[in-house]
Amino acid sequence: MRPALLARLVCPRCQGPLSLTVGELQAAKAGDPSGDWIESGSLACAPCAATWPIEHGVPDFVPRDDRADVQQTTSGFARNWDEFNQVINAHQALNDELFRDWIHPLDPERFRGKLVMEAGCGMGRWLRVAASYGPRELIGVDYSSIAFTAAKNLRDLPDVHVVRADILHMPFKRELEYIYCLGVVHHTPEPARTFDALVDKLGPQGAMCVWVYGAENNGWIHHVVTPVREKVTSKLPHPVLAGLSKLLALQLYGAAAAYHAGLEKLGFPYADYLRYLRRYPFKYMEHIVYDHLVPQIAHYHSRGELQGWAEKNQLAYQLSPRNGNSWRLHVARDAKLLPEEKPDPAMAWRKSSEPAASKA
């Protein structure tokens, strides 16, 4: 933890101020721009007497008695991200391209000089990308123990903080200027409530981007794959699920290669998705397959449902499809803060003609 993070934190229970007790402090060496590092210690709230540890440089606000399906879902993701940590972080150019695709049409240059948060940061791949666009400070939050890996991966970045916390009870002041949350809301027990909790931490000039699975064009997944995932694959031992993921990734990789070779003329379903998957190296795709098979919790959201989330919170919004099977939702307290609508750089190889929705 960097000492500057304390100014951003409040008690997640009562919103009171926190005091810091330092255990192990690793002082910055001369010429090291990353600054001092608090490896261990504790945070305390005087008004409600709550305390939380700082372990491996990460303030830890996660309760130890949460729902079993929440713990299974988050620990499964953490296990996968840890195993593929080096593979994922070795492809920074690809990660930058993917990040821009997920948050489109938002230009990440708008992060420059802003206070930005990623909700559900995993091992920190998007944090490293976002940090390259010059935010004043960047905070990553994750529920699982993967937060410790993220802090280690990002130790060299002086203005990046990592916190372990429940997304429904985040320990931050209501001052965030941008939040992005990619592929996380749909893996929480109550996605609408999760969305509300994120909005609650936006400042008066705050904006947010959320990417979620779409209900549209995913009916067979909901009716066929979801029951298998909930009852079978999410309960498999890690080595068995890893082997299954490799086998399925081989088939998926082959399908994407065949499509690229010219079979698109046959009218394959999930055309946009197959074109998109050609960007991934095989090991990266293996990680993606595991990610889809491991969680007990996964929801699929319709256009109308997402519009309802924004309207309930009295937010201006933009809504656009991604790969024909998921949604990007941009919201802002002021319509002027919404990103400028512009052509998707990936639309040249997409066939989706569904118009974007927006409301100022």
C-alpha positions as CSV (number, residue, x, y, z in Angstrom):
1,M,0.0,0.0,0.0
2,R,1.2,3.5,-0.8
3,P,0.7,6.1,2.0
4,A,-1.2,8.3,-0.4
5,L,-4.1,5.8,-0.6
6,L,-5.2,6.6,2.9
7,A,-6.6,9.9,1.6
8,R,-9.0,8.0,-0.6
9,L,-10.3,5.5,2.0
10,V,-13.2,5.6,4.4
11,C,-14.8,3.0,6.7
12,P,-17.0,0.7,4.5
13,R,-19.4,0.2,7.4
14,C,-20.0,3.8,8.7
15,Q,-18.1,6.0,6.1
16,G,-16.0,7.3,9.0
17,P,-12.3,8.3,8.6
18,L,-9.6,5.6,8.9
19,S,-6.3,5.8,10.8
20,L,-3.2,3.9,9.7
21,T,-0.9,1.8,11.8
22,V,2.3,0.8,9.9
23,G,3.8,-2.5,10.5
24,E,6.5,-3.0,7.9
25,L,7.5,0.0,5.8
26,Q,9.7,-0.4,2.8
27,A,11.2,3.0,2.2
28,A,11.9,4.0,-1.4
29,K,15.5,4.0,-2.4
30,A,17.1,7.1,-3.8
31,G,15.9,7.7,-7.3
32,D,13.1,5.2,-7.1
33,P,9.9,7.0,-8.4
34,S,7.6,4.3,-7.0
35,G,7.8,5.8,-3.5
36,D,7.4,4.2,0.0
37,W,5.5,1.0,0.4
38,I,3.6,-0.2,3.4
39,E,3.9,-4.0,3.3
40,S,1.9,-4.7,6.5
41,G,-0.1,-2.8,9.1
42,S,-3.7,-2.1,9.9
43,L,-6.5,0.4,9.3
44,A,-8.9,1.4,12.0
45,C,-12.2,3.4,12.3
46,A,-12.6,5.2,15.6
47,P,-16.4,5.8,15.2
48,C,-17.3,2.1,14.8
49,A,-14.2,0.5,16.2
50,A,-13.7,-1.7,13.1
51,T,-10.2,-2.7,12.0
52,W,-8.8,-4.3,8.9
53,P,-5.3,-5.7,8.1
54,I,-2.8,-4.6,5.5
55,E,-1.2,-7.8,4.1
56,H,1.4,-8.1,1.3
57,G,0.9,-4.4,0.7
58,V,-2.9,-4.7,0.2
59,P,-5.6,-3.3,2.6
60,D,-8.0,-6.2,3.1
61,F,-11.7,-5.3,3.7
62,V,-13.2,-8.7,2.6
63,P,-15.3,-10.6,5.1
64,R,-14.4,-14.2,5.7
65,D,-18.0,-15.5,6.1
66,D,-19.5,-14.6,2.7
67,R,-21.8,-16.8,0.6
68,A,-20.3,-20.1,-0.6
69,D,-21.1,-19.4,-4.3
70,V,-19.5,-16.0,-4.0
71,Q,-16.3,-17.5,-2.6
72,Q,-16.3,-20.3,-5.2
73,T,-16.7,-17.9,-8.1
74,T,-14.1,-15.4,-6.9
75,S,-11.6,-18.1,-5.9
76,G,-12.0,-19.9,-9.2
77,F,-11.2,-16.8,-11.1
78,A,-8.2,-16.1,-8.8
79,R,-6.8,-19.6,-9.4
80,N,-7.1,-19.1,-13.2
81,W,-5.6,-15.6,-13.2
82,D,-2.7,-16.7,-11.1
83,E,-1.9,-19.7,-13.3
84,F,-2.1,-17.6,-16.5
85,N,-0.6,-14.4,-15.0
86,Q,2.6,-14.5,-17.0
87,V,0.8,-15.4,-20.3
88,I,-1.6,-12.6,-20.0
89,N,0.8,-9.9,-18.9
90,A,3.2,-10.9,-21.7
91,H,0.8,-9.5,-24.4
92,Q,0.7,-5.8,-23.5
93,A,-0.1,-4.6,-27.1
94,L,-3.0,-7.1,-27.3
95,N,-4.2,-6.1,-23.8
96,D,-4.2,-2.4,-24.9
97,E,-6.2,-3.3,-28.0
98,L,-8.7,-5.4,-26.0
99,F,-9.1,-2.7,-23.4
100,R,-9.9,-0.1,-26.0
101,D,-12.5,-2.4,-27.5
102,W,-14.2,-3.1,-24.2
103,I,-14.5,0.5,-23.2
104,H,-15.3,1.9,-26.7
105,P,-16.2,4.6,-27.6
106,L,-14.5,6.0,-24.5
107,D,-10.9,7.2,-25.4
108,P,-8.7,6.2,-22.4
109,E,-6.9,9.5,-22.9
110,R,-9.8,10.9,-20.9
111,F,-8.3,9.2,-17.9
112,R,-5.4,11.7,-17.9
113,G,-5.2,13.6,-14.7
114,K,-8.3,11.9,-13.3
115,L,-9.0,9.8,-10.3
116,V,-9.9,6.4,-11.8
117,M,-11.0,3.1,-10.4
118,E,-11.3,-0.4,-11.8
119,A,-13.8,-2.6,-10.0
120,G,-12.8,-6.3,-10.3
121,C,-9.1,-5.8,-11.3
122,G,-8.0,-9.4,-11.3
123,M,-4.2,-9.7,-11.6
124,G,-4.0,-6.1,-12.9
125,R,-3.8,-6.4,-16.7
126,W,-6.2,-3.6,-17.4
127,L,-4.7,-1.5,-14.6
128,R,-1.4,-1.5,-16.3
129,V,-3.0,-0.5,-19.6
130,A,-5.1,2.2,-17.9
131,A,-2.0,3.5,-16.1
132,S,-0.3,4.2,-19.4
133,Y,-2.9,6.9,-20.1
134,G,-1.8,9.1,-17.2
135,P,-4.5,9.1,-14.5
136,R,-3.7,11.2,-11.5
137,E,-4.4,8.1,-9.4
138,L,-5.6,4.6,-10.3
139,I,-7.3,2.3,-7.8
140,G,-7.9,-1.4,-8.5
141,V,-10.3,-3.4,-6.4
142,D,-10.9,-7.1,-6.2
143,Y,-12.7,-9.4,-3.9
144,S,-10.4,-12.4,-4.2
145,S,-6.9,-13.1,-3.1
146,I,-5.7,-12.3,-6.6
147,A,-5.5,-8.7,-5.3
148,F,-2.2,-9.7,-3.8
149,T,-0.9,-10.8,-7.2
150,A,-2.1,-7.5,-8.7
151,A,-0.2,-5.5,-6.1
152,K,3.0,-7.4,-6.8
153,N,2.5,-7.0,-10.6
154,L,2.0,-3.3,-10.3
155,R,4.5,-2.4,-7.6
156,D,6.6,-0.4,-10.1
157,L,3.7,2.0,-10.9
158,P,3.8,4.9,-8.4
159,D,0.2,6.1,-8.8
160,V,-1.5,2.8,-8.8
161,H,-3.2,1.3,-5.7
162,V,-4.7,-2.1,-5.1
163,V,-7.4,-2.8,-2.5
164,R,-9.2,-6.1,-1.6
165,A,-12.8,-5.3,-0.9
166,D,-16.4,-6.3,-1.5
167,I,-17.8,-4.4,-4.4
168,L,-21.1,-3.8,-2.4
169,H,-19.2,-2.3,0.5
170,M,-16.3,-0.4,-1.0
171,P,-14.1,1.7,1.3
172,F,-13.9,4.8,-0.9
173,K,-15.0,8.4,-0.7
174,R,-17.7,9.5,-3.2
175,E,-15.2,11.3,-5.4
176,L,-14.2,9.0,-8.3
177,E,-14.1,10.6,-11.7
178,Y,-14.1,7.4,-13.8
179,I,-15.0,3.8,-13.0
180,Y,-14.6,1.0,-15.4
181,C,-15.9,-2.5,-14.6
182,L,-15.3,-5.2,-17.3
183,G,-16.9,-8.6,-17.0
184,V,-17.5,-8.4,-13.3
185,V,-21.1,-7.1,-12.6
186,H,-22.7,-10.2,-14.2
187,H,-20.7,-12.5,-11.8
188,T,-22.1,-10.9,-8.7
189,P,-25.2,-12.3,-6.9
190,E,-27.3,-9.2,-7.4
191,P,-26.0,-7.3,-10.5
192,A,-28.4,-4.4,-10.3
193,R,-27.4,-3.8,-6.7
194,T,-23.7,-4.1,-7.7
195,F,-24.3,-1.4,-10.3
196,D,-25.9,0.9,-7.8
197,A,-23.0,0.4,-5.4
198,L,-20.6,1.5,-8.1
199,V,-22.6,4.5,-9.0
200,D,-22.6,5.5,-5.3
201,K,-18.9,6.0,-5.4
202,L,-18.9,8.4,-8.4
203,G,-18.2,12.0,-7.7
204,P,-20.5,14.8,-8.9
205,Q,-18.7,14.8,-12.3
206,G,-18.3,11.1,-12.4
207,A,-18.7,8.7,-15.4
208,M,-18.5,4.9,-15.7
209,C,-18.2,2.1,-18.2
210,V,-19.6,-1.4,-17.5
211,W,-19.3,-4.4,-19.8
212,V,-21.6,-7.4,-19.3
213,Y,-22.9,-10.5,-20.9
214,G,-25.9,-9.9,-23.1
215,A,-29.2,-11.9,-22.9
216,E,-29.6,-11.3,-26.6
217,N,-28.1,-14.0,-28.9
218,N,-27.1,-16.1,-25.9
219,G,-30.3,-18.1,-25.4
220,W,-28.6,-21.5,-25.9
221,I,-25.9,-20.6,-23.4
222,H,-28.5,-19.7,-20.8
223,H,-30.6,-22.8,-21.4
224,V,-27.8,-25.4,-22.1
225,V,-24.4,-24.2,-21.0
226,T,-25.4,-22.5,-17.8
227,P,-27.0,-25.6,-16.2
228,V,-23.9,-27.6,-17.0
229,R,-21.6,-24.9,-15.6
230,E,-23.6,-24.5,-12.4
231,K,-24.0,-28.2,-11.8
232,V,-20.9,-29.7,-13.3
233,T,-17.9,-27.6,-14.4
234,S,-17.9,-25.2,-11.5
235,K,-17.6,-28.2,-9.1
236,L,-14.7,-29.9,-10.9
237,P,-11.3,-30.2,-9.3
238,H,-8.9,-27.6,-10.8
239,P,-6.7,-30.2,-12.7
240,V,-9.8,-31.7,-14.3
241,L,-11.3,-28.3,-15.3
242,A,-7.9,-27.2,-16.6
243,G,-7.7,-30.2,-18.8
244,L,-11.2,-29.8,-20.1
245,S,-10.5,-26.1,-20.8
246,K,-7.5,-27.0,-22.9
247,L,-9.5,-29.5,-24.9
248,L,-12.3,-27.0,-25.5
249,A,-9.9,-24.2,-26.3
250,L,-8.3,-26.4,-29.0
251,Q,-11.7,-26.8,-30.6
252,L,-12.5,-23.1,-30.3
253,Y,-9.2,-22.1,-31.6
254,G,-9.7,-24.5,-34.6
255,A,-13.1,-23.0,-35.3
256,A,-11.8,-19.5,-35.2
257,A,-8.9,-20.5,-37.5
258,A,-11.4,-22.2,-39.9
259,Y,-13.6,-19.2,-39.9
260,H,-10.6,-16.9,-40.7
261,A,-9.7,-19.2,-43.5
262,G,-12.9,-18.5,-45.4
263,L,-15.7,-20.5,-43.8
264,E,-17.5,-17.3,-42.8
265,K,-19.3,-17.6,-46.1
266,L,-21.2,-20.6,-44.7
267,G,-23.0,-18.4,-42.2
268,F,-21.5,-19.7,-38.9
269,P,-23.3,-18.5,-35.8
270,Y,-21.3,-16.3,-33.5
271,A,-19.5,-14.9,-36.5
272,D,-18.4,-11.7,-34.7
273,Y,-17.1,-13.6,-31.7
274,L,-15.1,-16.0,-33.9
275,R,-13.5,-13.2,-35.8
276,Y,-12.7,-11.5,-32.4
277,L,-11.1,-14.7,-31.0
278,R,-8.5,-14.8,-33.8
279,R,-6.7,-12.0,-31.9
280,Y,-5.8,-14.4,-29.0
281,P,-2.8,-16.7,-28.7
282,F,-3.8,-20.2,-27.8
283,K,-2.7,-20.0,-24.1
284,Y,-4.7,-16.8,-23.7
285,M,-7.7,-18.5,-25.2
286,E,-7.3,-21.4,-22.8
287,H,-7.5,-18.9,-19.9
288,I,-10.8,-17.5,-21.4
289,V,-12.4,-20.9,-21.7
290,Y,-11.5,-21.7,-18.0
291,D,-13.0,-18.3,-17.0
292,H,-16.3,-19.2,-18.7
293,L,-16.5,-22.7,-17.0
294,V,-15.4,-22.0,-13.5
295,P,-18.0,-19.6,-11.9
296,Q,-21.2,-20.7,-10.2
297,I,-22.6,-17.2,-10.7
298,A,-23.1,-15.7,-14.1
299,H,-26.0,-13.6,-15.4
300,Y,-27.0,-12.4,-18.9
301,H,-28.6,-9.0,-19.2
302,S,-30.9,-7.5,-21.8
303,R,-30.8,-4.1,-23.3
304,G,-33.9,-3.0,-21.5
305,E,-32.6,-4.2,-18.1
306,L,-29.4,-2.2,-18.5
307,Q,-31.3,0.9,-19.6
308,G,-33.4,0.5,-16.4
309,W,-30.3,0.5,-14.3
310,A,-29.2,3.8,-15.7
311,E,-32.6,5.4,-15.6
312,K,-33.2,4.3,-12.0
313,N,-30.0,6.2,-11.0
314,Q,-31.0,9.2,-13.1
315,L,-27.9,8.9,-15.3
316,A,-27.3,9.8,-18.9
317,Y,-26.2,6.7,-20.8
318,Q,-25.0,5.1,-24.0
319,L,-25.5,1.5,-24.7
320,S,-23.9,-0.5,-27.6
321,P,-23.5,-4.1,-28.5
322,R,-20.1,-5.9,-28.5
323,N,-19.5,-8.9,-30.7
324,G,-23.3,-9.4,-30.9
325,N,-23.4,-11.2,-27.6
326,S,-22.6,-8.6,-24.9
327,W,-23.2,-5.0,-24.0
328,R,-21.1,-1.9,-23.2
329,L,-22.9,0.5,-20.9
330,H,-21.5,4.0,-20.4
331,V,-23.2,6.2,-17.8
332,A,-22.5,9.7,-16.4
333,R,-24.0,12.1,-14.0
334,D,-23.8,14.8,-16.7
335,A,-24.5,13.9,-20.4
336,K,-21.6,16.1,-21.4
337,L,-19.3,13.5,-19.7
338,L,-20.4,10.7,-22.0
339,P,-17.9,9.6,-24.6
340,E,-18.3,11.0,-28.1
341,E,-20.0,8.4,-30.3
342,K,-17.6,7.3,-33.1
343,P,-17.1,4.3,-35.3
344,D,-15.9,1.2,-33.6
345,P,-12.4,0.4,-35.0
346,A,-13.4,-3.3,-35.0
347,M,-16.6,-2.8,-36.9
348,A,-14.9,-3.5,-40.2
349,W,-15.0,-7.2,-39.3
350,R,-18.3,-7.2,-37.5
351,K,-21.7,-7.7,-39.0
352,S,-23.9,-6.6,-36.2
353,S,-26.3,-3.9,-37.4
354,E,-28.2,-3.3,-34.2
355,P,-28.2,0.4,-33.5
356,A,-26.7,1.8,-30.3
357,A,-29.1,3.2,-27.7
358,S,-28.4,6.5,-25.8
359,K,-30.2,8.9,-23.6
360,A,-29.0,12.2,-22.4
